[in-house]
Amino acid sequence: MNSTSATALIWWVIPIVAVLSAIGYAVWVTKYKNKFDNKTDRSISEFAKFQNSFNNKK
């Protein structure tokens, strides 16, 4: 493979990988991000209850 064909291959491969990665990220955000956010919100509210339990025992 000569230098010109290798350069042309790189100019095709990098944008294709970038587009596929962007599509994969968009799918992840639309399908799975909400599930992780719900767990985070639940964890934060549980931690707030835990902190408040120390304040209420005075």
C-alpha distances in whole Angstrom, upper triangle without the diagonal:
4,7,8,6,7,10,11,10,12,15,15,16,18,21,21,21,24,26,26,27,30,31,31,33,35,36,37,39,41,42,42,43,46,47,46,48,51,51,51,54,56,55,56,59,60,59,62,64,64,64,67,69,70,71,74,75,77
4,6,6,6,9,10,11,13,15,16,17,19,21,21,22,25,26,27,28,31,32,33,34,36,38,39,41,42,43,44,44,48,49,47,49,52,52,52,55,57,56,57,60,61,60,63,65,65,65,68,70,71,72,74,76,78
4,6,5,6,9,10,11,12,14,15,17,19,20,21,23,25,26,27,29,31,31,33,35,36,37,39,41,42,42,43,46,47,46,47,51,51,50,53,55,54,55,58,59,58,60,63,63,63,66,68,68,70,72,74,75
4,5,5,6,9,10,11,13,14,16,18,19,20,22,23,25,26,28,29,31,32,34,35,37,38,40,41,42,42,46,47,46,47,50,51,50,53,55,54,55,58,59,59,61,64,64,64,66,69,69,70,73,74,76
4,5,5,6,9,10,11,12,14,16,17,18,20,22,22,24,26,27,28,30,32,33,34,36,38,39,40,40,44,45,44,46,49,49,48,51,53,53,54,57,58,58,60,62,62,63,65,67,68,69,72,73,75
4,5,5,6,9,10,10,12,15,15,16,18,20,21,22,24,26,26,28,30,31,32,34,36,37,37,38,42,42,41,43,46,46,46,49,51,50,51,54,55,55,57,59,59,60,62,64,65,66,69,70,72
4,5,5,6,9,10,11,13,15,16,17,19,20,21,23,25,26,27,29,31,32,33,35,36,37,37,41,42,41,42,45,46,45,48,50,49,50,53,54,54,56,58,58,59,61,63,64,65,67,69,71
4,5,5,6,9,10,12,13,15,16,17,19,20,22,23,25,26,28,29,31,32,34,35,36,36,40,41,40,42,45,45,45,47,50,49,50,53,54,54,56,59,59,59,62,64,64,65,68,70,72
4,5,5,6,9,10,11,12,14,16,16,18,20,21,22,24,26,27,28,30,32,33,33,34,38,39,38,40,43,43,43,45,48,47,48,51,52,52,54,57,57,57,60,62,62,64,66,68,70
4,5,5,6,9,10,10,12,14,15,16,18,20,21,22,24,26,27,28,30,31,32,32,36,37,36,37,40,41,40,43,45,45,45,48,50,49,51,54,54,54,57,59,59,61,63,65,67
4,6,6,7,9,11,11,13,15,16,17,19,21,22,23,25,26,28,29,31,32,32,35,37,36,37,40,41,40,43,45,45,45,48,50,49,51,54,54,54,57,59,60,61,63,65,67
4,6,6,6,9,10,11,13,14,16,17,19,20,22,23,25,26,28,29,30,30,34,35,34,36,39,40,39,42,44,44,45,48,49,49,51,53,54,54,57,59,60,61,63,65,67
4,6,5,6,9,10,11,12,14,15,16,18,20,21,22,24,26,27,27,28,32,33,32,34,37,37,37,39,42,41,42,45,46,46,48,51,51,51,54,56,57,58,60,62,64
4,5,5,6,9,10,11,12,14,15,16,18,20,21,22,24,26,26,26,30,31,30,31,35,35,34,37,39,39,40,43,44,44,45,48,48,49,51,53,54,55,58,60,61
4,5,5,6,9,10,10,12,14,15,16,18,20,21,23,24,25,25,29,30,29,31,34,35,34,36,39,39,39,42,44,43,45,48,48,49,51,53,54,55,57,59,61
4,5,5,6,9,10,11,12,14,15,17,18,20,21,23,24,24,28,29,28,30,33,34,33,36,38,38,39,42,43,43,45,48,48,49,51,53,54,55,57,59,61
4,6,5,6,9,10,10,12,14,15,16,18,20,21,21,22,26,27,26,28,31,31,31,33,36,35,36,39,40,40,42,45,45,46,48,50,51,52,54,56,58
4,6,5,6,9,10,10,12,14,15,16,18,20,20,20,24,25,24,26,29,30,29,31,34,34,34,37,39,39,40,43,43,44,46,48,49,50,52,55,56
4,5,5,6,9,10,11,12,14,15,17,18,19,20,23,25,24,25,28,30,29,31,34,34,35,37,39,39,41,43,44,45,47,49,50,51,53,55,57
4,5,5,6,9,10,11,12,14,15,16,17,18,22,23,23,24,27,28,28,30,32,33,34,36,38,38,40,42,43,44,46,48,49,50,52,54,56
4,5,5,6,9,10,10,12,14,15,16,16,20,21,20,22,25,25,25,27,30,30,31,33,35,35,37,39,40,40,43,45,46,47,49,51,53
4,5,5,6,9,10,11,12,14,15,15,18,20,19,20,24,25,24,26,29,29,30,32,34,34,36,38,39,40,42,44,45,46,48,50,52
4,5,5,6,9,10,11,12,14,14,17,19,19,20,23,24,25,27,29,29,30,33,34,35,36,39,40,41,43,45,46,47,49,51,53
4,5,5,6,9,10,11,11,12,16,17,17,18,21,22,22,25,27,27,28,31,32,33,34,37,37,38,40,42,44,45,47,49,51
4,5,5,6,9,10,10,10,13,15,14,16,19,20,20,22,24,24,25,28,29,30,31,34,35,35,37,39,41,42,44,46,48
4,5,5,6,9,10,10,13,15,15,16,18,20,20,22,24,25,26,28,30,31,32,34,35,36,38,40,42,42,44,46,49
4,5,5,6,8,9,12,13,14,16,18,19,20,22,24,25,26,28,29,30,32,34,35,36,38,40,42,43,44,46,49
4,6,5,5,6,10,11,11,13,15,16,17,19,21,21,23,25,26,27,29,31,32,33,35,37,38,40,41,43,46
4,6,6,5,8,10,10,11,13,15,15,17,19,20,21,23,25,26,27,29,30,31,33,35,37,38,39,41,44
4,6,7,8,10,12,12,14,16,17,18,20,22,22,24,26,27,28,30,32,33,34,36,38,39,40,43,45
4,6,7,8,10,12,13,15,16,17,19,21,22,23,25,26,28,29,31,32,34,35,38,39,40,42,45
4,6,5,7,9,10,12,13,15,16,17,19,21,22,23,25,27,28,29,31,33,35,36,37,39,42
4,5,5,6,9,10,11,12,14,15,17,18,20,21,23,25,26,27,29,30,32,33,35,37,39
4,5,5,6,9,10,10,12,14,15,17,18,20,21,23,24,26,27,29,31,32,33,35,38
4,6,5,7,9,10,11,13,15,16,17,19,20,22,23,25,26,27,30,31,32,34,37
4,5,5,6,9,10,11,12,14,15,17,18,20,21,23,24,26,28,29,30,32,35
4,5,5,6,9,10,10,12,14,15,16,18,20,21,22,24,26,27,28,31,33
4,5,5,6,9,10,11,12,14,15,17,18,20,21,23,25,26,27,29,32
4,5,5,6,9,10,10,12,14,15,16,18,20,21,23,25,26,28,30
4,5,5,6,9,10,10,12,14,15,16,18,20,22,23,24,26,29
4,5,5,6,9,10,11,12,14,15,16,18,21,21,22,25,27
4,5,5,6,9,10,11,12,14,15,17,19,20,21,23,26
4,6,5,6,9,10,10,12,14,15,17,19,20,22,25
4,5,5,6,9,10,11,12,14,16,17,18,21,23
4,5,5,6,9,10,10,12,15,15,16,19,21
4,5,5,6,9,10,11,13,15,15,17,20
4,5,5,6,9,10,11,13,14,16,19
4,5,5,6,9,10,11,12,15,17
4,5,5,6,9,10,10,13,15
4,5,5,7,9,10,12,14
4,5,6,7,9,11,13
4,5,5,6,9,11
4,6,5,7,10
4,6,6,8
4,6,6
4,6
4
